[in-house]
Amino acid sequence: MLWWFALAVFSFLIIVYLYLKDSRRPSFVASAAHAYTFIDPADPSKTYPFPSLFSPAEKSLSVIVPAYNEEKRLPKMLEETIKSLEARTRRVASFSWEIIVVDDGSRDDTVEVAYKIGGPLGTDRFRVLRLPQNSGKGAAVKNGMLSSRGELLLMADADGATYFEDYLKLEGKVGSAYKEKPLIIIGSRAQLEQAERSFVRKLFMWGFHWYVNLIGGVTHIRDTQCGFKLFTREAARLVFPNQHLFRWAFDVELLYVAQQYSIPIYEVPVKWSEIPGSKLNILKAVLNMSRDLLIMRCKYCIGVWCLYNYRATDKTVMNR
């Protein structure tokens, strides 16, 4: 009897392991031949390759904007972002920037709208990276980060819920000495008096924060989900190649990986308002994120997922 019980337990563990087991190294979503090229709106017949995160920085700041069916909300966000960045350029002559809109397989006119607003800036300051299919916000952010040129890299949501001018608050925490070191500054909505949020979203934030601490392994971070995060280039080189999750829980994995590497993480309060048109189903998101975090923690704990310190010579990263 005991033998049969041991066999059953062993079989169950094998099944669980096989369910969790996958490639130890994370995959890169944009595998189609055109996925890492951008076009010049002035001459759509020509395409150019995106650079690599592991190349030397060429800009002061890269702004990564993940977008899925955002033709209605993207214009205002881009206009405010461009206005703020151009104002900064006039004040600081040495400041240079680029915006990368990552289209996550949109079915509307997101790409056309993006080119209409950002196209006149030229391809040195505005590019669109098109994923071959919808793969999740995390996939869009990851692929945009891997294709950026900035010393600092900012993730900014396409809905414009966070005021872009608050970027200066995040940058102010970096300092010139840290630009060459791993560092992450995240916008925080934890101070609810600065965030106009519905009661349901507040309840979701409190509950998810508890779950992230308990299961996700991310401690001392009050708001993991704000879509306004700033990374130094060195931090991005460590966390994004190691990212496995592509849906809503990817933020937690990034911070988990950062904490494993002992990367300093700071929270900065930002203004935030709920923008109509959200496609987020709260209940579905809670269930999916809870499942993904549980699977993530199990995979890291049993060694199915491992952390790799990638270098520019790593063909997995360079070839994506």
C-alpha positions in Angstrom: 0.0 0.0 0.0 2.8 2.4 0.9 4.5 1.5 -2.3 1.5 2.5 -4.4 1.2 5.8 -2.4 4.8 6.6 -3.1 4.4 5.8 -6.8 1.3 8.0 -7.0 3.1 10.9 -5.3 6.1 10.4 -7.6 3.8 10.3 -10.7 2.0 13.4 -9.6 5.3 15.3 -9.2 6.5 14.2 -12.6 3.2 15.4 -14.2 3.6 18.8 -12.4 7.2 19.1 -13.5 6.4 18.3 -17.1 3.6 20.9 -17.0 5.9 23.5 -15.7 8.9 22.5 -17.7 9.8 24.5 -20.8 12.9 26.1 -22.3 15.1 27.4 -19.6 16.0 30.4 -21.6 13.1 32.8 -22.4 11.9 33.0 -26.0 11.8 36.2 -28.0 8.4 36.9 -29.5 9.1 38.8 -32.7 10.5 35.9 -34.7 9.1 36.9 -38.1 11.7 38.3 -40.5 10.1 41.7 -40.6 9.6 42.0 -36.9 12.8 43.8 -36.0 12.7 46.3 -38.9 11.1 49.7 -39.2 10.0 51.7 -42.3 10.6 55.3 -43.2 7.1 56.8 -43.8 8.7 59.0 -46.5 9.7 55.9 -48.4 7.7 52.8 -47.3 9.5 50.6 -49.7 12.6 50.7 -47.6 13.1 48.9 -44.2 15.9 49.3 -41.7 16.9 47.0 -38.8 16.4 48.0 -35.2 19.5 48.2 -33.1 20.1 46.0 -30.1 19.9 46.8 -26.4 23.4 45.4 -26.1 24.9 48.0 -28.5 26.3 51.3 -27.1 23.7 53.9 -26.2 23.0 56.6 -28.8 20.2 58.6 -27.1 19.6 60.1 -23.7 16.1 58.5 -23.5 14.1 55.8 -25.2 10.3 55.8 -24.6 8.7 52.4 -25.2 5.0 52.6 -25.8 3.2 49.2 -26.0 0.0 49.5 -28.0 -2.9 47.2 -28.8 -6.0 48.6 -30.6 -5.2 52.1 -29.3 -6.2 54.2 -32.2 -8.4 56.4 -30.0 -6.2 56.9 -26.9 -2.8 56.9 -28.5 -3.0 60.3 -30.3 -3.3 62.3 -27.1 -0.6 60.4 -25.3 1.9 60.8 -28.2 1.1 64.4 -28.7 1.7 65.2 -25.0 4.9 63.0 -24.9 6.4 64.7 -28.0 5.5 68.1 -26.7 7.2 67.4 -23.4 10.3 65.9 -25.0 10.7 68.7 -27.4 10.4 71.2 -24.6 13.1 69.4 -22.7 15.4 69.4 -25.8 15.0 73.2 -26.0 16.1 73.5 -22.4 18.9 71.0 -22.5 20.8 71.0 -25.8 22.5 67.7 -25.0 19.2 65.8 -24.4 18.3 63.4 -27.2 15.4 61.0 -27.4 13.4 58.4 -29.4 9.9 57.0 -29.2 9.3 53.4 -30.1 5.6 52.4 -30.5 5.3 48.7 -30.3 2.2 47.5 -32.1 1.1 44.2 -30.5 -0.8 42.9 -33.5 -3.5 45.6 -33.5 -6.6 45.1 -35.6 -7.5 48.7 -35.9 -5.6 51.8 -37.2 -3.1 52.0 -34.4 -0.1 51.9 -36.7 -1.5 54.4 -39.1 -2.4 56.8 -36.3 1.1 56.4 -34.8 2.8 57.2 -38.1 0.5 60.2 -38.7 1.5 61.8 -35.4 5.1 60.6 -35.1 6.1 60.2 -38.7 7.1 63.9 -39.3 9.7 63.5 -36.5 11.8 61.2 -38.8 13.0 57.7 -38.1 15.8 58.9 -35.8 13.3 60.0 -33.2 10.2 57.9 -34.0 9.8 54.3 -35.0 7.1 51.6 -35.0 8.0 48.0 -34.2 5.2 45.7 -35.4 4.8 42.3 -33.7 3.5 39.6 -36.1 0.7 38.7 -33.8 -0.9 39.8 -30.5 1.3 38.4 -27.8 0.6 40.5 -24.7 1.7 43.8 -23.2 4.8 42.2 -21.7 5.9 40.9 -25.1 5.5 44.4 -26.6 7.5 46.0 -23.8 10.2 43.4 -24.0 10.7 43.7 -27.7 10.7 47.5 -27.6 13.3 47.5 -24.8 15.5 45.0 -26.7 15.4 47.4 -29.7 16.1 50.7 -28.0 19.1 53.1 -28.0 18.7 55.1 -24.8 20.9 55.5 -21.8 17.6 55.5 -19.9 14.6 53.5 -21.0 11.0 54.5 -20.1 8.0 52.2 -20.3 4.9 54.4 -20.8 1.3 53.2 -21.4 -0.4 54.2 -24.6 -3.5 55.4 -22.7 -1.7 58.4 -21.2 -3.1 57.7 -17.8 0.2 58.9 -16.3 1.2 62.5 -16.9 4.4 62.3 -19.0 5.9 65.4 -17.4 6.3 63.2 -14.2 9.2 61.6 -16.1 11.4 64.3 -14.7 10.6 63.0 -11.2 11.8 59.6 -12.1 14.9 60.8 -13.9 15.7 63.0 -10.8 16.2 59.8 -8.8 18.8 58.4 -11.2 21.6 60.9 -11.1 24.6 61.0 -13.4 26.6 58.5 -11.4 23.8 55.8 -11.7 23.4 56.0 -15.5 26.2 53.5 -15.9 24.8 51.2 -13.2 21.7 49.0 -12.9 18.8 51.0 -11.4 15.0 51.0 -11.7 12.7 53.8 -10.8 9.0 53.0 -10.9 6.1 55.4 -10.9 3.8 54.7 -8.0 0.0 55.2 -7.5 0.2 53.9 -4.0 -0.5 57.3 -2.6 -4.1 57.2 -3.6 -4.7 60.9 -3.1 -2.7 61.5 -6.2 -4.5 58.8 -8.3 -8.1 59.2 -9.4 -9.1 55.5 -9.2 -12.4 53.7 -9.0 -13.1 51.7 -5.8 -12.9 48.4 -7.7 -9.4 49.3 -9.0 -8.3 50.4 -5.5 -9.6 47.1 -4.1 -7.8 45.2 -6.8 -4.5 47.0 -6.1 -4.7 46.3 -2.3 -5.4 42.6 -2.9 -2.9 42.2 -5.6 -0.2 43.9 -3.5 -0.8 41.3 -0.8 -0.6 38.4 -3.3 2.5 39.7 -4.9 4.3 39.8 -1.5 3.1 36.4 -0.6 3.4 34.5 -3.9 5.3 36.7 -6.3 8.3 37.1 -4.1 8.5 40.9 -4.7 8.8 42.8 -1.4 8.9 46.4 -0.4 7.2 47.6 -3.6 3.8 49.2 -3.1 2.7 49.5 -6.7 4.1 46.9 -9.2 1.6 47.5 -12.0 2.0 51.2 -12.9 2.9 51.3 -16.6 5.4 54.1 -16.0 8.8 52.6 -15.2 12.3 53.8 -15.9 15.4 51.6 -16.4 19.0 52.4 -16.8 20.5 50.6 -19.8 22.5 48.2 -17.5 19.3 47.3 -15.6 17.4 46.6 -18.8 20.2 44.4 -20.1 19.8 42.2 -17.0 16.1 42.0 -16.6 14.5 42.0 -20.0 16.4 39.1 -21.7 15.4 37.0 -18.6 11.6 37.9 -18.9 9.3 34.9 -19.6 5.9 36.3 -18.8 4.2 38.2 -21.6 0.8 39.0 -20.1 -0.3 41.2 -17.2 2.0 39.7 -14.6 5.2 40.5 -16.5 5.8 43.6 -14.3 6.1 41.5 -11.2 8.6 39.1 -12.9 10.7 42.0 -14.0 10.9 43.3 -10.4 11.5 39.8 -9.1 14.4 39.3 -11.5 15.7 42.8 -10.5 15.6 41.8 -6.8 17.5 38.6 -7.5 20.2 40.7 -9.1 20.1 43.1 -6.1 19.2 46.0 -8.5 18.2 49.1 -6.5 14.4 49.9 -7.0 12.9 53.2 -6.0 9.2 54.2 -6.1 8.3 57.8 -7.0 4.7 59.0 -6.6 3.1 60.1 -9.9 -0.2 61.6 -11.0 -2.5 59.1 -12.5 -6.1 59.2 -13.8 -8.3 56.5 -15.2 -8.8 56.9 -18.9 -12.0 55.6 -20.5 -11.6 52.8 -23.1 -9.7 50.3 -21.0 -9.9 46.8 -22.3 -8.9 45.3 -19.0 -11.4 42.8 -17.5 -10.7 43.0 -13.8 -11.9 39.6 -12.8 -10.2 37.8 -15.7 -7.0 39.8 -15.1 -6.9 38.8 -11.4 -7.4 35.1 -12.1 -4.8 35.1 -14.9 -2.2 37.1 -13.0 -2.6 35.0 -9.9 -2.1 31.8 -12.0 0.9 33.3 -13.8 2.6 34.4 -10.6 2.1 31.0 -9.0 3.6 29.3 -12.0 6.4 31.8 -12.2 7.4 31.3 -8.6 7.3 27.5 -8.9 9.4 27.5 -12.1 12.1 29.7 -10.5 12.1 27.7 -7.3 12.5 24.3 -9.0 15.0 25.6 -11.5 12.9 25.3 -14.7 13.5 29.1 -15.2 17.1 30.3 -14.5 18.7 33.7 -14.6 21.3 34.3 -17.3 23.7 37.2 -17.3 23.6 38.0 -21.0 26.4 39.6 -22.9 26.6 41.3 -26.3 28.2 38.1 -27.8 25.3 36.0 -26.7 23.7 34.8 -30.0 20.4 34.2 -28.3 20.0 37.9 -27.6 21.8 39.3 -30.6 19.7 37.2 -33.1 16.6 37.3 -31.0 
